[in-house]
Amino acid sequence: MKMQLPLKLARGIIQALKIDQPPIDIDAVIAYVAKDHDTSIQLEKHNFIDKVSGAHLSKGDKHLIAYNRDHHPHRQRFTIAHELGHLLLEHADLRNNEDDYSTKNPEETAANKFAAELLVPLEFLKKDFVAGIKDVKVLAQRYMVSEEMVWWRIMDTGLLRKIK
């Protein structure tokens, strides 16, 4: 699978919704995708064990994205975006999203890339760096994601060398 597709999908959603600054409104994204794909997407908090962040189920044109009710809201946002990535990339149901950004599974990697680009778009992150916003804690709050997510995003995009 080409890793450009998840990035293209995320960027297309941001462009279609005319989003020009963080944080990304995940509810607006879900509503847009449901309307654009003529389907229903329901979000549901669930009592997963701690190491399981979420899952998605599909039946026809009805989709459920379940996420761990006990995780931090920033983690929940990533999980929802990750599971939405699985849905849009047409991966099989019942994928669970464990706390492992370094997975070698191509479907998990693709869903992670989709979620990362959706929640922390490279274009926005570059603008922040140019504006001098490079503190990971500040960026995490700005994008409503975990500090770990920001670090992964900075490393994955090659911006790490610009932090100095």
MDAnalysis code that builds the backbone (N, CA, C; Angstrom):
import MDAnalysis as mda
import numpy as np

u = mda.Universe.empty(492, n_residues=164, atom_resindex=np.repeat(np.arange(164), 3), trajectory=True)
u.add_TopologyAttr("name", ["N", "CA", "C"] * 164)
u.add_TopologyAttr("resid", np.arange(1, 165))
u.add_TopologyAttr("resname", ["MET", "LYS", "MET", "GLN", "LEU", "PRO", "LEU", "LYS", "LEU", "ALA", "ARG", "GLY", "ILE", "ILE", "GLN", "ALA", "LEU", "LYS", "ILE", "ASP", "GLN", "PRO", "PRO", "ILE", "ASP", "ILE", "ASP", "ALA", "VAL", "ILE", "ALA", "TYR", "VAL", "ALA", "LYS", "ASP", "HIS", "ASP", "THR", "SER", "ILE", "GLN", "LEU", "GLU", "LYS", "HIS", "ASN", "PHE", "ILE", "ASP", "LYS", "VAL", "SER", "GLY", "ALA", "HIS", "LEU", "SER", "LYS", "GLY", "ASP", "LYS", "HIS", "LEU", "ILE", "ALA", "TYR", "ASN", "ARG", "ASP", "HIS", "HIS", "PRO", "HIS", "ARG", "GLN", "ARG", "PHE", "THR", "ILE", "ALA", "HIS", "GLU", "LEU", "GLY", "HIS", "LEU", "LEU", "LEU", "GLU", "HIS", "ALA", "ASP", "LEU", "ARG", "ASN", "ASN", "GLU", "ASP", "ASP", "TYR", "SER", "THR", "LYS", "ASN", "PRO", "GLU", "GLU", "THR", "ALA", "ALA", "ASN", "LYS", "PHE", "ALA", "ALA", "GLU", "LEU", "LEU", "VAL", "PRO", "LEU", "GLU", "PHE", "LEU", "LYS", "LYS", "ASP", "PHE", "VAL", "ALA", "GLY", "ILE", "LYS", "ASP", "VAL", "LYS", "VAL", "LEU", "ALA", "GLN", "ARG", "TYR", "MET", "VAL", "SER", "GLU", "GLU", "MET", "VAL", "TRP", "TRP", "ARG", "ILE", "MET", "ASP", "THR", "GLY", "LEU", "LEU", "ARG", "LYS", "ILE", "LYS"])
u.atoms.positions = np.array([
    [0.848, -1.191, 0.000],
    [0.000, 0.000, 0.000],
    [0.884, 1.242, 0.000],
    [0.539, 2.165, -0.831],
    [1.285, 3.414, -0.864],
    [0.904, 4.246, 0.351],
    [1.925, 4.804, 0.999],
    [1.675, 5.600, 2.196],
    [1.183, 7.005, 1.859],
    [1.149, 7.368, 0.579],
    [0.645, 8.683, 0.200],
    [-0.871, 8.762, 0.288],
    [-1.564, 7.639, 0.121],
    [-3.023, 7.650, 0.163],
    [-3.572, 8.150, 1.498],
    [-3.076, 7.667, 2.642],
    [-3.604, 8.197, 3.914],
    [-3.392, 9.706, 4.038],
    [-2.239, 10.186, 3.590],
    [-1.962, 11.624, 3.667],
    [-2.908, 12.397, 2.752],
    [-3.117, 11.884, 1.554],
    [-4.002, 12.524, 0.586],
    [-5.437, 12.583, 1.119],
    [-5.900, 11.499, 1.720],
    [-7.257, 11.467, 2.283],
    [-7.416, 12.501, 3.390],
    [-6.455, 12.548, 4.306],
    [-6.523, 13.494, 5.428],
    [-6.497, 14.929, 4.921],
    [-5.587, 15.209, 3.998],
    [-5.477, 16.566, 3.457],
    [-6.735, 16.968, 2.688],
    [-7.345, 16.008, 2.003],
    [-8.578, 16.292, 1.276],
    [-9.716, 16.678, 2.205],
    [-9.805, 16.013, 3.341],
    [-10.843, 16.337, 4.328],
    [-10.620, 17.734, 4.889],
    [-9.384, 18.038, 5.247],
    [-9.053, 19.363, 5.798],
    [-9.384, 20.451, 4.783],
    [-9.040, 20.212, 3.532],
    [-9.322, 21.178, 2.471],
    [-10.831, 21.329, 2.247],
    [-11.541, 20.213, 2.203],
    [-12.987, 20.261, 1.969],
    [-13.711, 21.021, 3.081],
    [-13.226, 20.862, 4.306],
    [-13.848, 21.545, 5.443],
    [-13.315, 22.966, 5.636],
    [-12.360, 23.346, 4.793],
    [-11.757, 24.683, 4.856],
    [-11.170, 24.986, 6.236],
    [-10.537, 23.982, 6.805],
    [-9.886, 24.156, 8.109],
    [-8.530, 24.804, 7.857],
    [-8.242, 25.892, 8.585],
    [-6.975, 26.578, 8.363],
    [-6.133, 26.752, 9.615],
    [-6.589, 26.176, 10.719],
    [-5.796, 26.235, 11.944],
    [-6.241, 25.138, 12.904],
    [-5.344, 24.737, 13.801],
    [-5.720, 23.711, 14.785],
    [-6.522, 24.330, 15.919],
    [-7.204, 23.501, 16.700],
    [-7.293, 22.045, 16.587],
    [-8.359, 21.640, 15.570],
    [-8.199, 20.458, 15.041],
    [-9.151, 19.912, 14.082],
    [-10.396, 19.457, 14.844],
    [-11.558, 19.862, 14.383],
    [-12.826, 19.469, 15.001],
    [-13.182, 18.063, 14.510],
    [-12.911, 17.052, 15.334],
    [-13.099, 15.652, 14.933],
    [-14.574, 15.347, 14.673],
    [-15.477, 15.989, 15.391],
    [-16.911, 15.774, 15.156],
    [-17.315, 16.289, 13.775],
    [-16.763, 17.437, 13.376],
    [-17.044, 17.975, 12.044],
    [-16.485, 17.046, 10.970],
    [-15.319, 16.471, 11.233],
    [-14.718, 15.526, 10.286],
    [-15.608, 14.300, 10.126],
    [-16.075, 13.742, 11.238],
    [-16.951, 12.559, 11.193],
    [-18.223, 12.886, 10.417],
    [-18.837, 14.030, 10.702],
    [-20.067, 14.429, 10.008],
    [-19.809, 14.597, 8.511],
    [-18.694, 15.203, 8.159],
    [-18.365, 15.396, 6.743],
    [-18.167, 14.055, 6.033],
    [-17.397, 13.173, 6.635],
    [-17.127, 11.869, 6.009],
    [-18.420, 11.082, 5.846],
    [-19.270, 11.092, 6.871],
    [-20.546, 10.373, 6.785],
    [-21.391, 10.914, 5.633],
    [-21.488, 12.229, 5.527],
    [-22.283, 12.847, 4.453],
    [-21.642, 12.583, 3.093],
    [-20.326, 12.760, 2.999],
    [-19.606, 12.596, 1.735],
    [-19.684, 11.163, 1.214],
    [-19.735, 10.201, 2.131],
    [-19.785, 8.788, 1.745],
    [-21.193, 8.197, 1.851],
    [-22.186, 9.074, 2.102],
    [-23.580, 8.648, 2.207],
    [-23.715, 7.436, 3.128],
    [-23.207, 7.601, 4.338],
    [-23.195, 6.524, 5.325],
    [-23.441, 7.104, 6.705],
    [-23.578, 6.256, 7.693],
    [-23.673, 6.749, 9.066],
    [-22.461, 6.256, 9.843],
    [-21.943, 7.130, 10.673],
    [-20.800, 6.796, 11.526],
    [-21.181, 7.184, 12.946],
    [-21.220, 6.199, 13.810],
    [-21.569, 6.433, 15.204],
    [-20.303, 6.305, 16.044],
    [-20.115, 7.235, 16.971],
    [-19.011, 7.165, 17.927],
    [-19.561, 6.654, 19.251],
    [-18.786, 5.784, 19.898],
    [-19.252, 5.216, 21.159],
    [-18.082, 4.998, 22.111],
    [-18.236, 5.504, 23.338],
    [-17.255, 5.209, 24.383],
    [-17.462, 3.767, 24.821],
    [-16.362, 3.083, 25.116],
    [-16.461, 1.669, 25.457],
    [-15.497, 1.328, 26.587],
    [-15.821, 0.299, 27.344],
    [-14.968, -0.179, 28.433],
    [-13.950, -1.189, 27.924],
    [-12.965, -0.732, 27.158],
    [-11.899, -1.615, 26.712],
    [-10.877, -1.783, 27.824],
    [-10.084, -2.849, 27.745],
    [-8.936, -2.954, 28.651],
    [-7.984, -1.823, 28.288],
    [-7.119, -1.436, 29.198],
    [-6.316, -0.235, 29.015],
    [-5.469, -0.242, 27.748],
    [-4.921, -1.394, 27.365],
    [-4.020, -1.399, 26.207],
    [-4.756, -1.328, 24.868],
    [-6.076, -1.438, 24.869],
    [-6.863, -1.314, 23.636],
    [-7.498, 0.069, 23.603],
    [-7.176, 0.798, 22.547],
    [-7.685, 2.164, 22.423],
    [-9.001, 2.250, 21.677],
    [-9.214, 1.375, 20.686],
    [-10.445, 1.483, 19.929],
    [-10.606, 0.391, 18.892],
    [-11.745, 0.439, 18.209],
    [-12.064, -0.524, 17.158],
    [-13.142, 0.079, 16.278],
    [-13.268, -0.481, 15.087],
    [-14.400, -0.062, 14.242],
    [-15.092, -1.297, 13.690],
    [-16.393, -1.159, 13.535],
    [-17.226, -2.212, 12.965],
    [-18.049, -1.605, 11.844],
    [-18.250, -2.377, 10.799],
    [-19.058, -1.907, 9.679],
    [-20.082, -2.967, 9.313],
    [-21.280, -2.515, 9.013],
    [-22.325, -3.396, 8.502],
    [-23.059, -2.598, 7.441],
    [-22.779, -2.933, 6.187],
    [-23.364, -2.174, 5.099],
    [-22.873, -0.750, 5.130],
    [-23.810, 0.197, 5.171],
    [-23.427, 1.608, 5.197],
    [-23.494, 2.201, 6.606],
    [-23.467, 1.336, 7.606],
    [-23.465, 1.783, 9.000],
    [-22.120, 1.416, 9.628],
    [-21.525, 2.387, 10.316],
    [-20.201, 2.190, 10.905],
    [-20.219, 2.631, 12.365],
    [-19.502, 1.888, 13.162],
    [-19.337, 2.215, 14.577],
    [-17.846, 2.346, 14.855],
    [-17.474, 3.458, 15.452],
    [-16.116, 3.641, 15.953],
    [-16.226, 3.702, 17.462],
    [-15.652, 2.686, 18.100],
    [-15.661, 2.622, 19.563],
    [-14.283, 3.021, 20.065],
    [-14.256, 3.755, 21.172],
    [-12.983, 4.185, 21.739],
    [-13.011, 4.034, 23.252],
    [-11.831, 3.918, 23.833],
    [-11.681, 3.631, 25.259],
    [-12.096, 4.839, 26.095],
    [-13.155, 4.665, 26.867],
    [-13.694, 5.752, 27.686],
    [-12.736, 6.222, 28.774],
    [-11.772, 5.377, 29.144],
    [-10.856, 5.710, 30.229],
    [-9.585, 6.422, 29.766],
    [-9.379, 6.536, 28.465],
    [-8.186, 7.211, 27.972],
    [-8.376, 8.726, 27.972],
    [-7.260, 9.431, 27.990],
    [-7.264, 10.887, 27.961],
    [-7.991, 11.368, 26.692],
    [-8.712, 12.477, 26.765],
    [-9.420, 12.988, 25.584],
    [-8.528, 13.177, 24.353],
    [-7.277, 13.545, 24.556],
    [-6.374, 13.690, 23.411],
    [-6.107, 12.332, 22.760],
    [-5.958, 11.298, 23.582],
    [-5.764, 9.945, 23.054],
    [-7.028, 9.482, 22.341],
    [-8.181, 9.817, 22.894],
    [-9.447, 9.443, 22.264],
    [-9.573, 10.066, 20.879],
    [-9.145, 11.325, 20.738],
    [-9.193, 11.991, 19.427],
    [-8.336, 11.241, 18.411],
    [-7.136, 10.838, 18.848],
    [-6.264, 10.101, 17.937],
    [-6.899, 8.760, 17.574],
    [-7.462, 8.082, 18.556],
    [-8.088, 6.785, 18.305],
    [-9.227, 6.913, 17.301],
    [-10.073, 7.915, 17.474],
    [-11.187, 8.124, 16.548],
    [-10.651, 8.383, 15.139],
    [-9.648, 9.237, 15.029],
    [-9.057, 9.531, 13.722],
    [-8.410, 8.279, 13.126],
    [-7.733, 7.501, 13.950],
    [-7.084, 6.261, 13.504],
    [-8.128, 5.280, 12.965],
    [-9.190, 5.082, 13.718],
    [-10.238, 4.149, 13.280],
    [-10.960, 4.674, 12.041],
    [-11.129, 5.983, 11.939],
    [-11.700, 6.568, 10.728],
    [-10.778, 6.282, 9.538],
    [-9.488, 6.322, 9.781],
    [-8.529, 5.967, 8.736],
    [-8.729, 4.544, 8.248],
    [-8.904, 3.607, 9.186],
    [-9.183, 2.219, 8.789],
    [-10.439, 2.151, 7.922],
    [-11.477, 2.886, 8.343],
    [-12.739, 2.871, 7.600],
    [-12.540, 3.410, 6.181],
    [-11.892, 4.568, 6.054],
    [-11.704, 5.189, 4.743],
    [-10.748, 4.405, 3.854],
    [-9.794, 3.740, 4.469],
    [-8.826, 2.944, 3.710],
    [-9.343, 1.538, 3.444],
    [-10.586, 1.290, 3.893],
    [-11.286, 0.024, 3.662],
    [-10.540, -1.181, 4.224],
    [-10.002, -1.010, 5.430],
    [-9.382, -2.125, 6.130],
    [-10.469, -2.970, 6.779],
    [-10.155, -4.189, 7.084],
    [-11.123, -5.107, 7.710],
    [-11.583, -4.562, 9.062],
    [-12.780, -4.977, 9.475],
    [-13.326, -4.575, 10.777],
    [-12.502, -5.133, 11.929],
    [-12.826, -4.624, 13.110],
    [-12.300, -5.111, 14.375],
    [-10.805, -4.939, 14.540],
    [-10.246, -3.963, 13.870],
    [-8.848, -3.626, 14.130],
    [-8.822, -2.920, 15.469],
    [-7.888, -3.294, 16.311],
    [-7.782, -2.534, 17.553],
    [-6.529, -1.698, 17.503],
    [-6.600, -0.574, 18.170],
    [-5.526, 0.403, 18.127],
    [-4.826, 0.397, 19.475],
    [-3.757, -0.366, 19.561],
    [-2.981, -0.378, 20.781],
    [-1.994, 0.770, 20.733],
    [-1.441, 1.115, 21.876],
    [-0.541, 2.256, 21.971],
    [0.826, 1.924, 21.389],
    [0.883, 1.781, 20.061],
    [2.141, 1.439, 19.411],
    [2.226, 2.150, 18.073],
    [2.870, 3.307, 18.072],
    [3.032, 4.072, 16.841],
    [4.084, 3.439, 15.935],
    [4.891, 2.536, 16.480],
    [6.008, 1.982, 15.716],
    [5.678, 0.630, 15.090],
    [4.427, 0.302, 14.968],
    [4.012, -0.976, 14.402],
    [4.554, -1.168, 12.988],
    [4.748, -2.411, 12.616],
    [5.192, -2.743, 11.260],
    [4.017, -3.187, 10.385],
    [2.830, -3.373, 10.968],
    [1.650, -3.772, 10.216],
    [1.277, -2.637, 9.256],
    [1.245, -2.905, 7.949],
    [0.982, -1.828, 6.987],
    [-0.367, -1.138, 7.167],
    [-1.397, -1.877, 7.562],
    [-2.709, -1.245, 7.766],
    [-2.682, -0.332, 8.993],
    [-2.022, -0.758, 10.053],
    [-1.911, 0.081, 11.250],
    [-1.061, 1.319, 10.959],
    [0.012, 1.124, 10.210],
    [0.873, 2.247, 9.842],
    [0.092, 3.256, 9.015],
    [-0.695, 2.780, 8.064],
    [-1.491, 3.668, 7.221],
    [-2.533, 4.429, 8.047],
    [-3.208, 3.736, 8.962],
    [-4.211, 4.395, 9.812],
    [-3.542, 5.423, 10.731],
    [-2.349, 5.103, 11.231],
    [-1.598, 6.061, 12.055],
    [-1.219, 7.293, 11.240],
    [-0.766, 7.091, 10.010],
    [-0.378, 8.218, 9.161],
    [-1.581, 9.101, 8.846],
    [-2.712, 8.472, 8.582],
    [-3.937, 9.235, 8.332],
    [-4.280, 10.085, 9.557],
    [-4.317, 9.453, 10.733],
    [-4.685, 10.159, 11.962],
    [-3.706, 11.280, 12.272],
    [-2.422, 11.012, 12.091],
    [-1.405, 12.028, 12.378],
    [-1.562, 13.236, 11.457],
    [-1.762, 12.987, 10.158],
    [-1.912, 14.095, 9.210],
    [-3.230, 14.829, 9.433],
    [-4.272, 14.113, 9.818],
    [-5.558, 14.747, 10.068],
    [-5.503, 15.663, 11.285],
    [-4.911, 15.187, 12.374],
    [-4.913, 15.943, 13.626],
    [-3.780, 16.956, 13.737],
    [-2.648, 16.646, 13.102],
    [-1.486, 17.546, 13.126],
    [-0.990, 17.678, 11.680],
    [-1.723, 18.418, 10.865],
    [-1.347, 18.536, 9.457],
    [0.059, 19.125, 9.297],
    [0.835, 18.539, 8.411],
    [2.199, 18.997, 8.180],
    [2.232, 20.482, 7.831],
    [1.312, 20.921, 7.000],
    [1.266, 22.337, 6.604],
    [1.119, 23.243, 7.832],
    [0.256, 22.860, 8.750],
    [0.038, 23.659, 9.962],
    [1.273, 23.619, 10.851],
    [1.860, 22.442, 11.005],
    [3.031, 22.268, 11.871],
    [4.203, 23.090, 11.339],
    [4.400, 23.103, 10.032],
    [5.475, 23.914, 9.433],
    [5.249, 25.395, 9.733],
    [3.996, 25.855, 9.613],
    [3.684, 27.260, 9.911],
    [4.008, 27.579, 11.370],
    [3.683, 26.660, 12.262],
    [3.995, 26.870, 13.675],
    [5.496, 26.983, 13.899],
    [6.262, 26.123, 13.235],
    [7.720, 26.169, 13.375],
    [8.266, 27.496, 12.862],
    [7.764, 27.953, 11.719],
    [8.196, 29.237, 11.162],
    [7.850, 30.373, 12.126],
    [6.700, 30.257, 12.799],
    [6.271, 31.283, 13.757],
    [6.996, 31.160, 15.097],
    [7.869, 30.158, 15.220],
    [8.652, 29.994, 16.448],
    [7.989, 29.128, 17.506],
    [6.870, 28.497, 17.172],
    [6.192, 27.604, 18.120],
    [6.787, 26.212, 17.954],
    [7.713, 25.860, 18.857],
    [8.412, 24.585, 18.743],
    [8.369, 23.775, 20.036],
    [7.792, 24.331, 21.076],
    [7.688, 23.630, 22.351],
    [6.643, 22.516, 22.234],
    [7.066, 21.290, 22.496],
    [6.188, 20.130, 22.314],
    [4.945, 20.228, 23.190],
    [5.096, 20.689, 24.397],
    [3.937, 20.820, 25.295],
    [2.929, 21.823, 24.738],
    [3.410, 22.933, 24.234],
    [2.552, 23.963, 23.645],
    [1.864, 23.417, 22.392],
    [2.624, 22.718, 21.551],
    [2.055, 22.149, 20.330],
    [0.988, 21.091, 20.655],
    [1.247, 20.268, 21.661],
    [0.277, 19.238, 22.055],
    [-1.038, 19.887, 22.487],
    [-0.954, 20.958, 23.255],
    [-2.164, 21.657, 23.682],
    [-2.858, 22.322, 22.494],
    [-2.068, 22.898, 21.612],
    [-2.605, 23.607, 20.437],
    [-3.385, 22.659, 19.523],
    [-2.858, 21.443, 19.334],
    [-3.486, 20.473, 18.433],
    [-4.415, 19.488, 19.152],
    [-4.448, 19.572, 20.480],
    [-5.265, 18.679, 21.308],
    [-4.893, 17.212, 21.068],
    [-3.595, 16.939, 21.119],
    [-3.060, 15.588, 21.007],
    [-2.035, 15.407, 22.122],
    [-1.559, 14.194, 22.286],
    [-0.558, 13.932, 23.319],
    [0.805, 14.487, 22.910],
    [1.645, 14.714, 23.899],
    [3.013, 15.141, 23.612],
    [3.739, 14.063, 22.820],
    [3.475, 12.802, 23.136],
    [4.082, 11.701, 22.391],
    [3.707, 11.792, 20.914],
    [2.464, 12.100, 20.634],
    [2.012, 12.231, 19.251],
    [2.766, 13.351, 18.543],
    [2.954, 14.471, 19.224],
    [3.683, 15.591, 18.630],
    [5.122, 15.168, 18.325],
    [5.763, 14.462, 19.266],
    [7.136, 14.006, 19.035],
    [7.202, 13.081, 17.824],
    [6.277, 12.130, 17.735],
    [6.251, 11.233, 16.581],
    [6.060, 12.023, 15.291],
    [5.196, 13.001, 15.334],
    [4.911, 13.801, 14.141],
    [6.142, 14.606, 13.724],
    [6.810, 15.207, 14.698],
    [8.011, 15.989, 14.405],
    [9.104, 15.090, 13.813],
    [9.282, 13.913, 14.368],
    [10.301, 12.991, 13.860],
    [9.923, 12.473, 12.475],
    [8.657, 12.101, 12.307],
    [8.190, 11.517, 11.052],
    [8.240, 12.507, 9.891],
    [8.079, 13.787, 10.179],
    [8.046, 14.805, 9.134],
    [9.410, 15.426, 8.862],
    [10.417, 15.044, 9.637],
    [11.751, 15.593, 9.435],
    [11.946, 16.963, 10.051],
    [11.026, 17.410, 10.880],
    [11.153, 18.728, 11.507],
    [12.033, 18.690, 12.762],
    [12.454, 17.507, 13.174],
    [13.240, 17.373, 14.406],
    [14.479, 18.260, 14.374],
    [15.157, 18.313, 13.256],
    [16.385, 19.109, 13.172],
    [16.107, 20.608, 13.276],
    [14.856, 21.017, 13.137],
    [14.514, 22.442, 13.211],
    [14.107, 22.887, 14.607],
    [14.130, 21.976, 15.568],
    [13.715, 22.332, 16.925],
    [14.761, 23.174, 17.639],
    [15.993, 22.994, 17.315],
    [17.095, 23.681, 18.013],
    [16.937, 25.177, 18.068],
])
